[in-house]
């Protein structure tokens, strides 16, 4: 039988391992917009290489939660630790975290006056001081990875929505992030373009990237997520591995949400 000291030292080793394996650790986090309590008592640990899908009704706080992870929104209470660095008011910490965390938005956010290649090479040149030739080479590599190298010299206005979103994913990958955040990446797309973007995201998931994805694409959740999280009214209501989450939801609010999205 293990002595109390042995048990204690094992716990310490386990918690040290946990912290090194942890990509994101959110503890007792709250956020307000003025009087509106948008996120309440959020506790979430994400291991390196873990893929998490966050779903829930409109206005449940999903997008705000992932925007807090790279400080696009500021939390007022609790702690967020990303890749071992705590998000505080320290600008150095914020810059460090943003350089490790890629973000893909609902509406692409590409610069319309730059080509696909220039959009991808911009951040490495400006933020990482990468020489232009090297940045262009990397940009081309990632445009190949998202399967649109032939669109490299086109401007966003010349591309379909699905192509623009794939450029946006390539642009994030050019910074070699350890973590990727996706905020409803397919919700602004036509149905036939959704598939091509999801295919790229599935490939990314299979490469072992840590991913948090806000989406209602439940097929994607079933195919790639390790965990599905359901949010409502600013709280995490339920979380489980995908099969159990869809087949055996525990909470009435989860059941109602799934009945609405799965039968439409």
Secondary structure, DSSP 8 states (H G I E B T S, - for coil): ---HHHHHHHHHHHHHHHHHHEEEEEEEEEEEETTEEEEEEEEEEEETT-EEEEEESTTSSHHHHHHHHTTSS--SEEEEEETTEE-SS-HHHHHHHHHHEEEE-TT----TTSBHHHHHHHHHHHHS---HHHHHHHHHHHHHHTT-GGGTTSBGGGS-HHHHHHHHHHHHHTTT-SEEEEESTTTTS-HHHHHHHHHHHHHHHHTT-EEEEE---HHHHHHH-SEEEEEETTEEEEEE-HHHHHHS--SHHHHHHHHHHHT-
